[in-house]
């Protein structure tokens, strides 16, 4: 197949998916973009704080690299972090070229500061609407470029194809109209797992299906135990869990407990600007101690006009609940926010499955280590997305290294049918209670038993029936719990109350691979395979 006729299939329409689609189109390819919801519904849209890049006069990529490595608590792949931080300014230039309206002061891009960053290097747009601005701009450019986008289309499975890539099995949102595309290159940009947790800052589409589908197809996963919990998400019974950006603390807002006491200096020398895992656990501890459902973010000492101008989305949201950012203390509590691990890739976005690439939150590049530095997520999608786009144009051999400690896990034998049982709420509750901010062996084992029981009930018994969303959710949840049970230490976002210390022997990644089933039969293997749209039959 010639380079010009390669039609990559890109699954997901956040910053990573849209950027890969745009860049591969600019490089002469004809990508198809698939998303299970609307084109602009993704985690990217809800990102408030901004995007990190060392473009300030007192900053440097080397300093950004040091902060990234420090935040990652001993597990950052330094080569990946160097790639991220040194290429970040160029990728920001791409966003400017596409027309992202970053906020400026006197003609210069305005830069904010967030926790664990030693310099102001957070670019923002529309105050606290950075993700929305980026998403809308990239969506518009994709439409102008004539990129084929298929909304409400779901990736159901990946099957062995050829050296060109796997066969992708798609359906409409209802599970009907199943079609097979390929073989050809597939890019997973499906986002994280946040909404599988009862308390989450993520939209409902982030259910970790990309992870489960890749795992079923034989892809290596790493670092699945590391789930980042955002410390400050709006807390009120019956209200949505709206993110209250870390940038507020970067501007000087303080955290106070129910008694009105500022408590973060007791937990870390950097107080409110400590790493996210530290702040989340501190808030969790204050909530448990007081038996009060939240703590409070206090920005009332900051200038009113500055707050309204810098945080218009938060201001508008709070006003619907009778709260004023400049007048009231805002009730907040931690919630699941970001999947640090995922589908393992090398620096070019290649997985161990030929022709399958991954980038964005679904990928495990090693750049975040055990704890992601704030605002490194959006730039990760761009930097590694650029390398994926170049690979799509000029593919080369390669792939990630399998960690020395890699567990081989067999999927439960299913007894279910195509229809789903109402067990998603049980998965969400169990993840939050047993695989949450603070973990211990008893809760993790109990959670695993729950996920395995649900898997047996919803995993199709018939190999010709494709797994549904709930079957994939149960698999992803079990993988997180299994990795968390295996890592008997506390490091970064993974905290075990029964193993509260960091252990030098655990300073390595933990891999997960599917144990091949006894039979080589693959669901849907007898179906007719259709060529990619526009490619030769």
BALUMMI-989077 format. One line per 4 residues: number of its first residue (from 1); their letters; for each residue x negated, y negated, z of C-alpha. Coordinates in pm, 1 decimal. Layout:
// residues N
NUM = a = X:Y:Z ~ ...
// end
This chain:
// residues 537
1 = xxxx = 0.0:0.0:0.0 ~ -144.9:-338.2:-97.4 ~ -192.0:-614.7:158.2 ~ 60.4:-834.2:-21.9
5 = xxxx = 330.9:-567.4:-4.6 ~ 282.8:-487.1:364.0 ~ 601.2:-578.1:544.8 ~ 532.2:-578.9:917.3
9 = xxxx = 828.7:-523.9:1145.0 ~ 811.9:-752.9:1449.1 ~ 1031.1:-660.3:1744.3 ~ 1109.6:-957.2:1969.4
13 = xxxx = 1160.0:-1329.3:1916.9 ~ 983.4:-1502.2:2204.7 ~ 665.4:-1702.0:2155.1 ~ 459.6:-1393.1:2065.1
17 = xxxx = 702.8:-1252.1:1809.4 ~ 779.8:-1585.1:1644.4 ~ 414.2:-1683.3:1627.0 ~ 305.1:-1349.9:1475.6
21 = xxxx = 585.2:-1381.1:1220.7 ~ 482.3:-1735.0:1126.0 ~ 111.2:-1663.9:1106.5 ~ 153.1:-1339.2:912.2
25 = xxxx = 378.0:-1526.5:667.8 ~ 111.4:-1794.0:629.0 ~ -139.7:-1517.0:561.4 ~ 68.4:-1392.4:269.4
29 = xxxx = 274.9:-1115.5:428.2 ~ 653.0:-1078.0:438.2 ~ 745.0:-994.7:797.2 ~ 1086.5:-894.3:924.5
33 = xxxx = 1175.1:-1019.4:1271.8 ~ 1415.8:-810.3:1481.4 ~ 1573.4:-917.8:1809.8 ~ 1838.5:-746.0:2018.3
37 = xxxx = 2011.5:-1073.4:2105.8 ~ 1998.7:-1414.7:1940.3 ~ 1677.4:-1539.7:1785.2 ~ 1619.1:-1795.3:2060.1
41 = xxxx = 1710.6:-1576.8:2361.2 ~ 1390.2:-1470.8:2533.1 ~ 1178.5:-1531.6:2841.1 ~ 996.3:-1803.7:2649.5
45 = xxxx = 1307.5:-2018.7:2640.3 ~ 1322.9:-2033.8:3020.5 ~ 954.9:-2109.6:3085.1 ~ 945.9:-2440.8:3270.1
49 = xxxx = 597.0:-2513.2:3399.1 ~ 404.2:-2522.5:3075.2 ~ 117.9:-2368.6:2882.7 ~ -244.1:-2365.9:2997.2
53 = xxxx = -540.7:-2480.2:2788.2 ~ -863.3:-2658.9:2874.1 ~ -821.9:-2974.7:2665.7 ~ -874.8:-3237.1:2936.1
57 = xxxx = -1190.7:-3451.6:2949.1 ~ -1301.4:-3306.5:3283.7 ~ -1211.0:-2946.7:3195.1 ~ -1369.1:-2666.9:2991.6
61 = xxxx = -1282.0:-2319.3:2865.3 ~ -1551.0:-2185.6:3100.2 ~ -1372.1:-2339.0:3400.3 ~ -1039.8:-2198.2:3276.3
65 = xxxx = -1208.6:-1858.3:3246.8 ~ -1339.4:-1878.2:3603.6 ~ -994.0:-1961.3:3739.2 ~ -835.5:-1677.6:3540.9
69 = xxxx = -1088.9:-1424.1:3667.3 ~ -1057.9:-1547.5:4025.7 ~ -677.9:-1518.9:4022.8 ~ -692.9:-1166.6:3877.8
73 = xxxx = -839.7:-1023.1:4198.8 ~ -1113.3:-806.0:4052.9 ~ -925.4:-644.9:3762.2 ~ -950.6:-902.8:3483.4
77 = xxxx = -1105.5:-779.7:3159.7 ~ -1356.0:-1063.6:3123.0 ~ -1388.7:-1023.1:2746.0 ~ -1011.3:-1061.1:2709.2
81 = xxxx = -1003.9:-1360.6:2944.3 ~ -1289.2:-1525.1:2754.6 ~ -1100.8:-1478.7:2429.2 ~ -789.5:-1630.3:2586.7
85 = xxxx = -951.5:-1934.2:2741.0 ~ -1194.2:-2022.9:2461.0 ~ -934.2:-1988.6:2182.6 ~ -654.1:-2160.8:2376.8
89 = xxxx = -728.3:-2516.7:2252.5 ~ -713.7:-2401.3:1888.9 ~ -380.2:-2230.7:1944.2 ~ -245.9:-2548.4:2106.9
93 = xxxx = -347.6:-2726.5:1787.8 ~ -131.6:-2476.0:1598.8 ~ 168.6:-2567.5:1813.9 ~ 106.0:-2935.9:1749.3
97 = xxxx = 83.1:-2858.6:1376.4 ~ 418.2:-2678.7:1396.0 ~ 567.4:-2984.0:1568.6 ~ 600.5:-2889.3:1937.3
101 = xxxx = 669.3:-3225.9:2110.1 ~ 429.7:-3211.6:2403.2 ~ 473.6:-3490.4:2657.0 ~ 220.3:-3770.9:2626.7
105 = xxxx = 90.9:-4066.3:2827.7 ~ -63.6:-4355.8:2634.5 ~ -89.5:-4139.4:2326.3 ~ -266.6:-3851.4:2501.6
109 = xxxx = -109.9:-3516.0:2588.1 ~ -5.2:-3523.5:2953.2 ~ -160.0:-3254.9:3172.4 ~ -24.8:-3117.3:3500.5
113 = xxxx = -176.1:-2892.1:3763.3 ~ -51.5:-2563.5:3906.0 ~ -159.2:-2323.7:4178.5 ~ -507.1:-2167.7:4148.4
117 = xxxx = -605.5:-2404.5:3865.4 ~ -890.9:-2631.1:3968.1 ~ -813.2:-2879.9:3691.7 ~ -504.5:-3035.8:3539.2
121 = xxxx = -465.1:-2823.6:3224.6 ~ -92.0:-2750.7:3198.8 ~ 69.4:-2898.2:2887.8 ~ 443.4:-2952.4:2907.1
125 = xxxx = 722.8:-3063.8:2677.5 ~ 1052.0:-3223.3:2771.7 ~ 932.6:-3239.6:3132.3 ~ 1022.2:-2892.5:3256.8
129 = xxxx = 1163.8:-2764.8:2925.8 ~ 837.0:-2647.2:2775.6 ~ 950.9:-2297.9:2682.2 ~ 1271.8:-2426.2:2527.7
133 = xxxx = 1079.6:-2680.6:2319.0 ~ 832.1:-2420.3:2194.5 ~ 1103.6:-2163.3:2121.2 ~ 1319.7:-2408.6:1925.6
137 = xxxx = 1024.5:-2541.1:1725.0 ~ 894.7:-2197.9:1628.6 ~ 1244.7:-2075.0:1545.3 ~ 1298.4:-2371.2:1314.7
141 = xxxx = 963.8:-2315.7:1142.4 ~ 1041.7:-1946.2:1095.5 ~ 1373.5:-2030.9:933.9 ~ 1208.6:-2290.3:708.5
145 = xxxx = 948.3:-2032.3:604.6 ~ 1225.7:-1796.6:493.9 ~ 1128.3:-1523.0:738.9 ~ 1392.1:-1251.3:750.4
149 = xxxx = 1538.3:-1241.8:1099.8 ~ 1783.8:-976.4:1210.7 ~ 1971.3:-1069.9:1526.9 ~ 2163.1:-826.5:1750.3
153 = xxxx = 1950.2:-544.3:1613.6 ~ 1799.4:-298.5:1859.5 ~ 1483.7:-90.0:1835.1 ~ 1593.5:257.0:1942.0
157 = xxxx = 1281.0:465.7:1890.2 ~ 944.6:495.4:1718.0 ~ 860.1:816.6:1535.4 ~ 536.0:940.6:1376.8
161 = xxxx = 496.7:797.6:1029.2 ~ 165.3:769.8:849.1 ~ -162.4:581.3:864.8 ~ 35.7:271.5:772.0
165 = xxxx = 232.0:290.4:1096.8 ~ 528.8:452.4:1267.5 ~ 888.8:489.6:1156.5 ~ 1116.8:245.8:1340.1
169 = xxxx = 1471.1:355.7:1422.2 ~ 1706.0:58.1:1457.1 ~ 2073.8:14.5:1529.8 ~ 2320.6:-262.6:1582.1
173 = xxxx = 2396.2:-374.3:1937.3 ~ 2676.7:-119.4:1972.8 ~ 2444.5:171.2:1889.8 ~ 2608.4:237.7:1555.0
177 = xxxx = 2474.2:172.8:1205.0 ~ 2148.8:354.6:1276.2 ~ 1878.2:306.1:1013.1 ~ 1520.1:424.4:973.3
181 = xxxx = 1255.1:186.2:841.8 ~ 900.8:267.5:745.3 ~ 648.4:397.8:782.0 ~ 470.0:68.9:825.8
185 = xxxx = 310.9:-163.0:1080.8 ~ 521.9:-242.0:1388.1 ~ 452.5:-520.2:1635.7 ~ 607.3:-490.3:1981.0
189 = xxxx = 676.9:-834.5:2128.1 ~ 971.0:-723.5:2340.8 ~ 886.8:-902.3:2667.4 ~ 890.8:-770.9:3021.7
193 = xxxx = 1101.9:-589.3:3278.2 ~ 1218.3:-871.1:3506.4 ~ 1593.3:-824.8:3480.2 ~ 1561.6:-462.9:3597.8
197 = xxxx = 1514.3:-614.0:3944.7 ~ 1814.0:-726.9:4149.8 ~ 1653.9:-1067.8:4205.8 ~ 1492.7:-1202.3:3889.0
201 = xxxx = 1410.9:-1528.8:3715.7 ~ 1443.3:-1358.5:3374.9 ~ 1731.6:-1352.4:3126.0 ~ 1932.1:-1031.9:3098.0
205 = xxxx = 1750.5:-917.4:2780.5 ~ 1425.4:-839.1:2968.3 ~ 1492.8:-474.4:3047.6 ~ 1158.1:-318.6:2959.4
209 = xxxx = 1290.0:-116.0:2664.8 ~ 977.9:-183.0:2459.7 ~ 763.5:-21.7:2729.3 ~ 980.6:290.9:2745.6
213 = xxxx = 1002.2:327.3:2367.8 ~ 626.2:290.0:2329.1 ~ 564.7:539.9:2609.9 ~ 798.0:791.3:2446.4
217 = xxxx = 601.1:744.7:2121.6 ~ 272.3:829.5:2294.1 ~ 140.7:480.3:2365.1 ~ -96.6:432.2:2657.8
221 = xxxx = 30.2:208.7:2939.3 ~ -185.2:39.1:3202.8 ~ -137.7:-172.0:3516.9 ~ 234.5:-95.4:3545.8
225 = xxxx = 219.7:-135.1:3924.9 ~ 150.0:-507.9:3894.4 ~ 479.2:-698.9:3882.7 ~ 449.4:-1069.2:3956.3
229 = xxxx = 715.1:-1224.4:4178.1 ~ 767.7:-1596.7:4138.5 ~ 772.9:-1759.7:4483.1 ~ 1033.1:-2027.6:4421.8
233 = xxxx = 1361.4:-1933.3:4255.6 ~ 1682.8:-2111.5:4350.0 ~ 1869.5:-1923.3:4619.6 ~ 2238.9:-1954.8:4686.7
237 = xxxx = 2504.4:-1685.0:4704.4 ~ 2692.0:-1662.8:4377.3 ~ 2450.7:-1891.6:4191.7 ~ 2212.4:-1784.6:3914.1
241 = xxxx = 1849.6:-1729.6:4013.0 ~ 1720.4:-2042.5:3842.7 ~ 1340.9:-2084.9:3832.0 ~ 1203.7:-2381.1:4027.1
245 = xxxx = 870.0:-2432.5:3858.5 ~ 535.6:-2411.4:4034.5 ~ 458.3:-2749.5:3877.9 ~ 669.9:-2908.3:4152.5
249 = xxxx = 418.5:-2786.6:4408.2 ~ 146.2:-2908.0:4176.8 ~ 302.5:-3254.3:4201.6 ~ 297.8:-3237.5:4581.8
253 = xxxx = 620.2:-3064.2:4693.6 ~ 590.2:-2870.7:5021.3 ~ 739.5:-2544.8:5146.1 ~ 927.0:-2547.8:5477.1
257 = xxxx = 1099.0:-2273.3:5674.0 ~ 1445.0:-2281.3:5828.4 ~ 1312.3:-2483.7:6123.9 ~ 1170.2:-2746.7:5890.0
261 = xxxx = 808.1:-2644.3:5957.0 ~ 552.2:-2645.6:5678.1 ~ 413.8:-2290.6:5690.1 ~ 179.9:-2229.8:5394.8
265 = xxxx = -136.0:-2366.5:5567.4 ~ -106.1:-2070.2:5807.9 ~ -134.1:-1824.9:5518.1 ~ -399.1:-1969.9:5285.5
269 = xxxx = -648.1:-2253.8:5271.4 ~ -489.9:-2380.5:4948.3 ~ -145.1:-2388.7:5111.7 ~ 127.7:-2448.8:4849.2
273 = xxxx = -131.2:-2415.1:4570.2 ~ -243.3:-2066.8:4675.0 ~ -210.9:-1785.2:4415.3 ~ 143.9:-1675.9:4342.4
277 = xxxx = 117.6:-1339.7:4515.8 ~ 6.3:-1508.6:4837.8 ~ 286.4:-1765.4:4827.8 ~ 551.8:-1504.1:4744.3
281 = xxxx = 448.8:-1279.5:5034.5 ~ 429.8:-1575.1:5271.9 ~ 783.5:-1681.3:5183.2 ~ 901.9:-1322.0:5213.3
285 = xxxx = 744.6:-1302.6:5559.8 ~ 911.7:-1626.5:5670.4 ~ 1248.6:-1499.4:5547.2 ~ 1208.7:-1169.0:5732.9
289 = xxxx = 1093.2:-1342.5:6051.0 ~ 1379.5:-1592.5:6056.7 ~ 1647.2:-1359.7:5912.8 ~ 1744.7:-1658.6:5701.2
293 = xxxx = 1792.6:-1588.8:5330.8 ~ 1555.2:-1852.9:5199.0 ~ 1296.2:-2120.0:5266.7 ~ 1305.1:-2474.5:5132.7
297 = xxxx = 1107.1:-2667.0:4875.5 ~ 1070.9:-3027.0:4985.6 ~ 990.7:-3288.7:4720.2 ~ 1160.9:-3576.7:4898.3
301 = xxxx = 833.2:-3762.2:4961.7 ~ 764.9:-3791.7:4587.5 ~ 880.3:-4094.4:4383.4 ~ 1237.8:-4048.4:4265.2
305 = xxxx = 1179.1:-4175.5:3911.4 ~ 878.8:-3947.1:3867.2 ~ 1077.4:-3642.2:3976.6 ~ 1366.4:-3713.9:3741.9
309 = xxxx = 1136.8:-3780.2:3445.4 ~ 911.5:-3478.3:3502.6 ~ 1180.9:-3224.4:3597.3 ~ 1500.7:-3310.5:3406.3
313 = xxxx = 1620.7:-2949.2:3367.9 ~ 1585.4:-2877.3:3739.5 ~ 1750.5:-3209.1:3824.1 ~ 2048.0:-3127.2:3602.5
317 = xxxx = 2081.4:-2772.7:3736.4 ~ 2070.3:-2881.9:4100.7 ~ 2327.6:-3155.8:4046.4 ~ 2583.1:-2885.7:3962.3
321 = xxxx = 2539.9:-2759.6:4320.5 ~ 2552.2:-3100.8:4482.7 ~ 2176.5:-3118.0:4535.5 ~ 1934.3:-3397.4:4450.7
325 = xxxx = 1565.8:-3312.3:4407.9 ~ 1464.5:-3651.0:4546.0 ~ 1698.2:-3631.7:4847.3 ~ 1752.3:-3267.9:4943.9
329 = xxxx = 1537.9:-2972.7:5037.6 ~ 1595.3:-2701.6:4778.2 ~ 1669.9:-2343.5:4894.1 ~ 1428.0:-2098.8:4729.2
333 = xxxx = 1322.5:-1735.3:4756.1 ~ 1096.1:-1504.7:4551.2 ~ 1222.5:-1309.3:4250.5 ~ 1075.4:-1075.0:3990.5
337 = xxxx = 916.2:-1285.7:3720.1 ~ 646.1:-1127.0:3502.2 ~ 524.9:-780.4:3402.7 ~ 145.2:-794.6:3420.6
341 = xxxx = 86.3:-445.3:3282.0 ~ 244.7:-280.5:2982.1 ~ 145.5:-127.3:2649.2 ~ -233.8:-114.2:2639.7
345 = xxxx = -408.9:-298.9:2356.7 ~ -759.1:-390.3:2255.2 ~ -857.0:-749.5:2177.3 ~ -698.8:-723.0:1831.5
349 = xxxx = -360.1:-611.1:1964.2 ~ -407.2:-250.6:1849.0 ~ -257.1:28.1:2059.9 ~ -364.4:394.1:2061.8
353 = xxxx = -75.6:469.6:1820.1 ~ -185.2:405.4:1463.9 ~ -6.7:110.0:1306.4 ~ 154.4:2.0:1635.3
357 = xxxx = 55.5:-335.2:1779.4 ~ 168.5:-521.6:2090.0 ~ 136.0:-876.8:2216.1 ~ 297.0:-1105.9:2470.0
361 = xxxx = 438.2:-984.2:2799.3 ~ 496.7:-627.6:2677.7 ~ 122.0:-587.1:2619.0 ~ -146.2:-508.4:2873.1
365 = xxxx = -452.7:-690.4:2741.4 ~ -633.9:-693.3:3077.1 ~ -639.9:-1072.1:3074.3 ~ -430.5:-1111.5:3392.0
369 = xxxx = -593.6:-844.0:3606.0 ~ -390.2:-784.2:3920.9 ~ -231.4:-1128.9:3937.1 ~ -151.1:-1364.9:3649.0
373 = xxxx = -272.0:-1722.9:3669.3 ~ 28.0:-1954.0:3623.6 ~ 96.4:-2077.8:3266.9 ~ -140.9:-1822.5:3111.5
377 = xxxx = 152.2:-1622.2:2974.2 ~ 262.1:-1844.6:2686.2 ~ -94.2:-1900.8:2569.9 ~ -155.8:-1523.9:2586.2
381 = xxxx = 121.8:-1470.0:2332.6 ~ -40.4:-1718.2:2095.3 ~ -404.7:-1612.7:2128.5 ~ -347.6:-1239.9:2096.0
385 = xxxx = -66.2:-1298.6:1847.5 ~ -319.7:-1465.7:1618.5 ~ -538.2:-1156.8:1629.8 ~ -240.4:-931.0:1561.2
389 = xxxx = -143.5:-1139.9:1258.1 ~ -496.6:-1112.6:1119.1 ~ -491.1:-735.4:1175.0 ~ -163.8:-710.4:987.3
393 = xxxx = -326.5:-887.3:692.9 ~ -655.4:-696.8:707.1 ~ -609.9:-386.0:923.7 ~ -914.9:-219.5:1068.8
397 = xxxx = -974.6:82.9:1287.4 ~ -982.8:47.5:1663.6 ~ -777.2:69.9:1978.4 ~ -794.7:50.2:2354.8
401 = xxxx = -1010.4:260.2:2583.9 ~ -821.8:512.1:2796.2 ~ -893.0:448.4:3168.1 ~ -1085.6:717.4:3353.1
405 = xxxx = -787.8:756.2:3587.3 ~ -490.7:826.3:3366.1 ~ -178.6:1012.4:3476.1 ~ 7.0:1231.2:3228.4
409 = xxxx = 377.9:1216.6:3298.6 ~ 651.0:1436.3:3155.1 ~ 994.6:1290.6:3093.8 ~ 1278.3:1459.8:3286.0
413 = xxxx = 1483.3:1713.9:3095.7 ~ 1807.0:1541.2:3015.0 ~ 2161.5:1656.5:3069.4 ~ 2332.2:1341.6:2946.4
417 = xxxx = 2516.7:1242.5:2632.5 ~ 2507.1:931.9:2417.2 ~ 2731.4:733.9:2651.6 ~ 2585.3:554.0:2951.4
421 = xxxx = 2676.3:585.5:3318.8 ~ 2716.8:274.6:3538.0 ~ 2378.7:324.6:3705.5 ~ 2197.2:6.2:3601.1
425 = xxxx = 2296.7:-165.3:3926.1 ~ 2145.8:123.8:4121.5 ~ 1819.5:89.1:3930.0 ~ 1810.5:-284.6:3997.7
429 = xxxx = 1883.5:-247.1:4368.1 ~ 1631.7:34.7:4408.4 ~ 1351.7:-151.6:4233.6 ~ 1410.9:-457.9:4450.3
433 = xxxx = 1426.6:-267.1:4779.9 ~ 1167.7:4.4:4714.5 ~ 928.2:-137.8:4453.6 ~ 942.6:-504.9:4543.6
437 = xxxx = 714.9:-765.4:4700.0 ~ 602.7:-535.2:4984.2 ~ 581.3:-160.6:4918.9 ~ 510.1:155.7:5114.0
441 = xxxx = 499.1:526.7:5036.7 ~ 838.7:624.3:5178.9 ~ 1024.0:360.3:4978.7 ~ 829.6:435.4:4661.0
445 = xxxx = 895.6:809.9:4682.2 ~ 1263.7:748.9:4747.4 ~ 1279.1:511.2:4449.9 ~ 1114.3:769.5:4225.8
449 = xxxx = 1368.3:1031.9:4325.2 ~ 1648.1:788.5:4243.1 ~ 1506.2:704.4:3899.9 ~ 1446.1:1071.2:3818.5
453 = xxxx = 1802.3:1160.1:3919.4 ~ 1940.2:885.6:3696.2 ~ 1707.8:992.8:3412.4 ~ 1834.9:1349.1:3423.5
457 = xxxx = 2192.7:1220.7:3405.2 ~ 2144.3:982.6:3111.5 ~ 1853.6:1131.2:2913.6 ~ 2010.6:1299.1:2608.8
461 = xxxx = 2010.7:1676.6:2621.3 ~ 2030.8:1693.7:2241.7 ~ 1702.5:1605.4:2066.6 ~ 1901.8:1452.5:1780.0
465 = xxxx = 2061.3:1194.5:2013.6 ~ 1864.4:875.2:2062.6 ~ 1803.4:758.1:2421.4 ~ 2014.5:460.1:2521.1
469 = xxxx = 1931.1:142.9:2711.3 ~ 1995.4:297.8:3052.5 ~ 1774.4:599.7:2979.9 ~ 1494.6:360.7:2883.3
473 = xxxx = 1553.9:146.3:3192.4 ~ 1523.2:452.6:3416.4 ~ 1197.7:555.4:3247.4 ~ 1045.9:207.7:3280.9
477 = xxxx = 1149.2:179.4:3646.4 ~ 1000.8:521.7:3722.3 ~ 671.9:425.7:3555.5 ~ 642.3:112.3:3771.0
481 = xxxx = 717.8:311.2:4086.6 ~ 482.8:596.0:3993.8 ~ 190.3:361.7:3935.4 ~ 267.0:171.7:4257.9
485 = xxxx = 271.5:496.9:4455.5 ~ -59.8:606.7:4305.1 ~ -251.4:284.1:4384.2 ~ -322.2:325.0:4756.4
489 = xxxx = -450.7:-25.2:4825.0 ~ -327.5:-384.3:4815.7 ~ -454.7:-599.6:4531.9 ~ -305.1:-906.8:4367.4
493 = xxxx = 65.6:-871.2:4301.7 ~ 66.2:-511.0:4431.3 ~ 96.5:-507.1:4811.2 ~ 125.5:-187.7:5017.7
497 = xxxx = 210.2:-234.6:5385.6 ~ 72.3:115.8:5449.4 ~ -252.7:29.3:5266.5 ~ -284.9:-345.2:5334.8
501 = xxxx = -654.4:-378.0:5240.1 ~ -823.5:-405.0:4905.3 ~ -1039.9:-97.9:4832.5 ~ -1349.3:-120.0:4611.7
505 = xxxx = -1292.5:233.7:4481.0 ~ -966.3:109.3:4327.7 ~ -1129.6:-166.6:4123.1 ~ -1019.7:-9.9:3797.7
509 = xxxx = -713.3:18.4:3578.1 ~ -459.8:298.7:3609.5 ~ -336.9:451.7:3283.9 ~ -11.2:632.7:3212.0
513 = xxxx = 43.7:865.3:2914.8 ~ 338.7:1081.6:2822.5 ~ 289.2:1454.1:2866.4 ~ 393.4:1597.1:2527.4
517 = xxxx = 717.3:1797.2:2541.6 ~ 700.7:2173.4:2480.9 ~ 876.8:2132.1:2144.8 ~ 755.0:1894.3:1876.1
521 = xxxx = 1111.9:1821.8:1766.5 ~ 1181.0:1447.9:1759.5 ~ 1522.0:1285.3:1794.8 ~ 1648.7:1173.6:1460.1
525 = xxxx = 1367.5:1351.9:1274.0 ~ 1609.6:1493.3:1019.6 ~ 1743.3:1152.1:923.9 ~ 1660.0:992.9:591.5
529 = xxxx = 1377.9:737.1:613.3 ~ 1441.8:409.9:431.8 ~ 1160.1:189.9:296.8 ~ 1101.0:-153.4:444.7
533 = xxxx = 1314.0:-421.4:286.7 ~ 1145.6:-554.0:-24.3 ~ 879.7:-282.5:-35.2 ~ 851.5:-22.1:-310.9
537 = x = 1077.1:283.4:-261.9
// end
